[in-house]
Amino acid sequence: MNLFKQEDTIVALATGNIKSALAVIRISGNLSKEVVSSVFKTKNFKHIELEDKKVLHGYICNNQKKLDEVILYYMKGPHTYTGEDTVEISTHGNPLIVQQIIELLLSKNIRPADRGEFTYRAFINGKMDLSEAEAVNDLINSSSSKATELALNSLQGSLSNQIKQIKQDLTTLFAYLEVSLDYPEEDIDFLTREQKKESMQKIISNIDTLISSYSLSKFIVNGIKISIVGKPNAGKSSILNSILGYNRAIVTDIAGTTTDTIEETVEYNGVPVTIIDTAGIRYHTNNTIEKIGQDRAKSSMDIADIILWVIDSNINLDDNDKQIADLLKNKKDKTIVVLNKTDLEPKISKENLNNIFVSDTMIKFSTVNKTSIENILNKIFEILNIKDIEANSKILLNTRQYSLLCKAQQNLRKIYNLIDKGDSDEIVSFETQNVLVFFNEILGCDVKEDVLHTVFSKFCVGK
């Protein structure tokens, strides 16, 4: 992205480049009105002056040739998304028509927009801060209802307002420190050491709350990966089907029915949940395809957030179970043992299992009583500490913001210790000023060009 050419007028398709009923072409910049006026004609085939926030119906024309019948909407800056003069052309969603119109516009001394350049201009022109700009991309790419909700919250300032408040509290403390340095002999009520510590504790506590929301944000955005493993015919596919609510995997009494991984995603409590049903693990097979499937099953354990080890409770534990237990011994914290087929007379108890694998999390399941699938899903959310999303999530925190907050947190604790030891206000003031840089970078104040390029290069063209 050329970050220094805001004087250019830019154009891009704002909707998907696929056949559709409608497509929207967006133009932003000083030449927007002039350029569009030169190619737009009314139904009477006359040129017309574009008026602010007035919808017009007519044609985009290349000289005397009509390219398409369109709806046109002109908005005068700065009261627009980008803060600049903007025109949106609603045309028929045939990619050939869209291409012809864009090529015509490009011939009028404007250029194609780079990735995220419309939102970049909104940021540069003060329509939003950097955290709100990032929320635009999060909103576009959200894959669950909760991710959409939180991204919209961030776009409306839920994160930036908290960062601004923390920054204000820290700036106030910094101001008191500066005054004490500049006017040491004046009759001014300076902050005591305890007041400084109290102020710093409040700031650190607020940052701790934000940082603690990051793990939840990751699951809301990226979802949860669940790997279902076990011996052949343990009932793994039945659990997959129960979670999905329909028969995705073939279920038979024949061992080894599933020879490859089956991966499906559903939404549960607003979070994307990806379930990986794997081939049954057994070590005496000569079937090459089954061996490949079993290798994939083992690999899925490494990438999963949670492993469901499904055991047929009507069959005694054997060497295969012991070998699976060995595979899981370093993954106990993310393993849930599911004793399956418990509607029949069980032959396995927790005591039997503890001889080969000690688990704190064991759930009984039966396809006859599918209500227990809720117990499994709720236990997964509990282990991952995301069981109460509504109460614990107010914002969506991305990796860049999280990293900056962690740096700020570390430095603020250092400042607290300096105050506690009674170090001079000069040292504390210097360190406090350094911490403000992290909050400025989250909000986009005095941020480096390479940071902006990294943020906006993740956007699609047209936004």
Helices and strands as residue ranges (DSSP letters): E 10-13, E 20-28, H 32-39, E 40-42, E 54-62, E 65-75, E 86-93, H 95-106, E 111-112, H 117-124, H 130-141, H 145-155, H 158-182, H 193-212, H 214-222, E 224-230, H 236-244, E 262-268, E 271-277, H 288-303, E 306-312, H 319-328, G 329-334, E 335-340, H 350-354, E 362-364, H 372-383, H 389-392, H 399-421, H 425-443, H 449-456
